[in-house]
Amino acid sequence: DVKVTQSSRYLVKRTGEKVFLECVQDMDHENMFWYRQDPGLGLRLIYFSYDVKMKEKGDIPEGYSVSREKKERFSLILESASTNQTSMYLCASSPPGTGYNEQFFGPGTRLTVL
Amino acid sequence: RKEVEQDPGPFNVPEGATVAFNCTYSNSASQSFFWYRQDCRKEPKLLMSVYSSGNEDGRFTAQLNRASQYISLLIRDSKLSDSATYLCVVSPGANNLFFGTGTRLTVIP
């Protein structure tokens, strides 16, 4: 079974703090994604990566950055957390190939910024 | 305009009922279509893909109408375990997915 793990289930940070969210997958997937999920807005793509050291902006990249130093690990960074970044953050991975492949999600990190 | 629109519900149905969800999408060039299921406080998981010819998986039937740009999910003989949020997902290709906000289903004993 594919396993995607995220470093924390719940996180509370203060405005202005630098926040790291870690995601690790064990299926040697090339593709990894970061989403945030908010009531009434659904899942929105923040950043994704097709390969090590490669990153692409999604629909809402402002205020976020990412790092992919190793194939299995994709980190989301909030350089200076703000209250509007309070959300559920979901990481996903998928195998390579053209077109769509099923995305496998981690359990999510619920981040609260005070 | 949102890429994918769904009725958020909630749909409350008795066990054994048949329930249907619809979803519309805005990009006529969309190539792939899916339903994901998300249990309360859990991550989304793929329920089924949606093919142009329609497809069935046990009690679940998914259909696609490209001309009208909508996707449907039909659940027959609802079980308590079907209670979840159902996410309509559309892909224009290249691994990008657009998620609807989800339709919440509660199956009542």
Interface residues (C-beta under 8 A of the other chain):
Chain A: N31 Y35 G40 L41 G42 L43 R44 L45 F48 Y50 L90 S94 T98 G99 Y100 N101 E102 Q103 F105 G106 P107 G108
Chain B: V4 P8 Q31 S32 F34 K42 E43 P44 K45 L46 L87 S91 G93 A94 N95 N96 L97 F99 G100 T101 G102
